């Protein structure tokens, strides 16, 4: 199986993603190179496309929350018990 480059739609737009066959586990490793941290895997190409779309959305949302926290708009509290 060869590496594939496909466009994947998300709620934040469409992103070009690279899907590479995973030799050890089977399935496909997926990466959206234009979105830092958007990396995933799926047992087949259909699942890998779904998983990378979720990874893109999660990476974008994490960046938004981090910026809002830095600006003091939101405050992240820890639920750790000492």
C-alpha positions in Angstrom: 0.0 0.0 0.0 1.2 3.5 -0.9 1.0 6.8 1.0 -2.2 8.7 0.2 -2.9 12.4 0.4 -6.6 13.3 0.9 -8.7 16.3 1.9 -10.6 15.7 5.1 -13.6 17.9 6.1 -14.0 19.1 9.7 -16.3 21.6 11.4 -13.4 24.1 10.9 -13.0 23.6 7.2 -11.1 21.1 5.0 -7.5 20.0 5.6 -5.0 18.1 3.5 -4.0 15.0 5.3 -1.4 12.3 4.7 -2.3 8.7 5.3 0.5 6.1 5.5 0.1 2.4 5.8 1.2 1.2 9.3 3.3 -1.9 8.9 3.4 -3.1 12.5 -0.2 -2.5 13.6 -1.9 -2.5 10.3 -4.3 0.3 9.3 -3.2 3.8 8.5 -1.3 6.5 10.4 -2.7 9.9 9.6 -1.3 13.5 9.9 -2.7 16.9 9.1 0.7 18.7 8.7 -0.9 22.2 8.7 -2.3 21.6 12.2 0.3 21.1 14.9 -0.5 18.0 17.0 -3.1 16.6 14.6 -1.9 13.0 14.3 -4.0 9.8 14.5 -4.5 6.2 13.4 -7.3 4.0 12.1 -7.7 0.3 11.4 -8.7 1.2 7.8 -8.8 4.3 5.6 -12.4 5.2 6.5 -11.7 5.0 10.2 -8.4 6.9 9.8 -10.2 9.8 8.0 -12.7 10.0 10.9 -10.0 9.9 13.5 -7.8 12.5 11.9 -10.8 14.8 11.5 -11.4 14.5 15.3 -7.7 15.1 15.9 -7.7 18.3 13.8 -10.8 19.6 15.7 -9.3 18.8 19.0 -6.0 20.4 18.2 -7.7 23.6 17.0 -10.0 23.7 20.1 -7.0 23.2 22.5 -5.2 26.1 20.9 -8.3 28.3 21.3 -8.7 27.4 25.0 -4.9 27.9 25.6 -5.1 31.4 24.1 -8.2 32.3 26.1 -6.5 31.1 29.3 -3.4 33.2 28.5 -5.6 36.3 28.0 -7.5 35.6 31.3 -10.8 34.9 29.6 -11.0 31.4 31.0 -9.4 29.7 34.0 -8.5 26.0 34.0 -8.9 24.5 37.5 -7.4 21.2 38.6 -9.5 18.7 40.3 -6.5 17.0 42.0 -6.9 16.2 45.7 -3.9 16.7 47.9 
